[in-house]
Amino acid sequence: MSGLMNGTWAWPSDSKQQETALHKVVQDHRLTAILEILGKNPGGLSNAQIDNLVANNSQWRTSWLMKELTALGLIEYKAELFGESGRYTLSEYGKTCYQALATNTNLGIKPS
């Protein structure tokens, strides 16, 4: 399970290692919860909105998990102009992984 300080921080190039990395993500309910939230909100969500939906009462922890998913290339952060909140969205690869998780596991995730 991905811990706060020892998570999966780089996406490997080898396909077997990619499968292992994805398995680590799947095992961490906090990461899959964020993927599910973003999968159901294709327009993206701000950090505060995600924190509210995750409901873990820790903006720091949510921010850390978002950084881990960003480092893995599963999500992207898009800054908004003119004072609007930036938004996190699933990357193209994140969408592919989300669909695979939704259809091939018992996570209870429904594809958007």
Contacts in CASP RR format, 6 or more apart in sequence:
PFRMAT RR
TARGET T0000
AUTHOR 0000-0000-0000
METHOD contacts of the structure
MODEL  1
MSGLMNGTWAWPSDSKQQETALHKVVQDHRLTAILEILGKNPGGLSNAQI
DNLVANNSQWRTSWLMKELTALGLIEYKAELFGESGRYTLSEYGKTCYQA
LATNTNLGIKPS
1 24 0 8 1.000
1 27 0 8 1.000
1 28 0 8 1.000
2 8 0 8 1.000
2 24 0 8 1.000
2 25 0 8 1.000
2 27 0 8 1.000
2 28 0 8 1.000
2 30 0 8 1.000
2 31 0 8 1.000
2 68 0 8 1.000
3 28 0 8 1.000
4 61 0 8 1.000
4 64 0 8 1.000
7 24 0 8 1.000
7 68 0 8 1.000
8 21 0 8 1.000
8 24 0 8 1.000
8 25 0 8 1.000
8 68 0 8 1.000
8 72 0 8 1.000
9 68 0 8 1.000
9 71 0 8 1.000
9 72 0 8 1.000
10 71 0 8 1.000
10 72 0 8 1.000
11 18 0 8 1.000
11 21 0 8 1.000
11 72 0 8 1.000
11 73 0 8 1.000
12 18 0 8 1.000
12 20 0 8 1.000
12 21 0 8 1.000
21 72 0 8 1.000
22 97 0 8 1.000
22 100 0 8 1.000
25 31 0 8 1.000
25 32 0 8 1.000
25 35 0 8 1.000
25 69 0 8 1.000
25 72 0 8 1.000
25 74 0 8 1.000
25 97 0 8 1.000
26 32 0 8 1.000
26 101 0 8 1.000
26 105 0 8 1.000
26 107 0 8 1.000
30 54 0 8 1.000
30 56 0 8 1.000
30 61 0 8 1.000
30 65 0 8 1.000
31 65 0 8 1.000
31 68 0 8 1.000
31 69 0 8 1.000
32 101 0 8 1.000
32 107 0 8 1.000
32 109 0 8 1.000
33 54 0 8 1.000
34 50 0 8 1.000
34 54 0 8 1.000
34 62 0 8 1.000
34 65 0 8 1.000
34 66 0 8 1.000
34 69 0 8 1.000
34 75 0 8 1.000
35 69 0 8 1.000
35 74 0 8 1.000
35 75 0 8 1.000
35 90 0 8 1.000
35 94 0 8 1.000
35 97 0 8 1.000
35 98 0 8 1.000
35 101 0 8 1.000
35 109 0 8 1.000
36 98 0 8 1.000
36 107 0 8 1.000
36 109 0 8 1.000
37 45 0 8 1.000
37 50 0 8 1.000
37 53 0 8 1.000
37 54 0 8 1.000
38 44 0 8 1.000
38 45 0 8 1.000
38 50 0 8 1.000
38 75 0 8 1.000
38 88 0 8 1.000
38 89 0 8 1.000
38 90 0 8 1.000
38 98 0 8 1.000
39 90 0 8 1.000
39 95 0 8 1.000
39 98 0 8 1.000
39 112 0 8 1.000
40 110 0 8 1.000
40 112 0 8 1.000
41 112 0 8 1.000
42 89 0 8 1.000
42 90 0 8 1.000
42 112 0 8 1.000
43 87 0 8 1.000
43 89 0 8 1.000
44 78 0 8 1.000
44 87 0 8 1.000
44 88 0 8 1.000
44 89 0 8 1.000
45 53 0 8 1.000
45 87 0 8 1.000
45 88 0 8 1.000
46 85 0 8 1.000
46 86 0 8 1.000
46 87 0 8 1.000
46 88 0 8 1.000
47 59 0 8 1.000
47 62 0 8 1.000
47 63 0 8 1.000
47 66 0 8 1.000
47 85 0 8 1.000
47 86 0 8 1.000
47 88 0 8 1.000
48 59 0 8 1.000
48 85 0 8 1.000
49 85 0 8 1.000
50 62 0 8 1.000
50 66 0 8 1.000
50 88 0 8 1.000
51 58 0 8 1.000
51 59 0 8 1.000
51 62 0 8 1.000
54 62 0 8 1.000
56 62 0 8 1.000
66 75 0 8 1.000
66 77 0 8 1.000
66 88 0 8 1.000
69 75 0 8 1.000
70 76 0 8 1.000
70 77 0 8 1.000
70 88 0 8 1.000
73 91 0 8 1.000
73 93 0 8 1.000
73 94 0 8 1.000
74 90 0 8 1.000
74 91 0 8 1.000
74 93 0 8 1.000
74 94 0 8 1.000
74 97 0 8 1.000
75 88 0 8 1.000
75 89 0 8 1.000
75 90 0 8 1.000
75 91 0 8 1.000
75 94 0 8 1.000
76 88 0 8 1.000
76 89 0 8 1.000
76 90 0 8 1.000
76 91 0 8 1.000
77 86 0 8 1.000
77 87 0 8 1.000
77 88 0 8 1.000
78 86 0 8 1.000
78 87 0 8 1.000
78 88 0 8 1.000
78 89 0 8 1.000
79 86 0 8 1.000
80 86 0 8 1.000
80 87 0 8 1.000
90 98 0 8 1.000
98 109 0 8 1.000
98 111 0 8 1.000
98 112 0 8 1.000
99 111 0 8 1.000
101 107 0 8 1.000
101 109 0 8 1.000
102 108 0 8 1.000
102 109 0 8 1.000
102 110 0 8 1.000
102 111 0 8 1.000
103 111 0 8 1.000
END
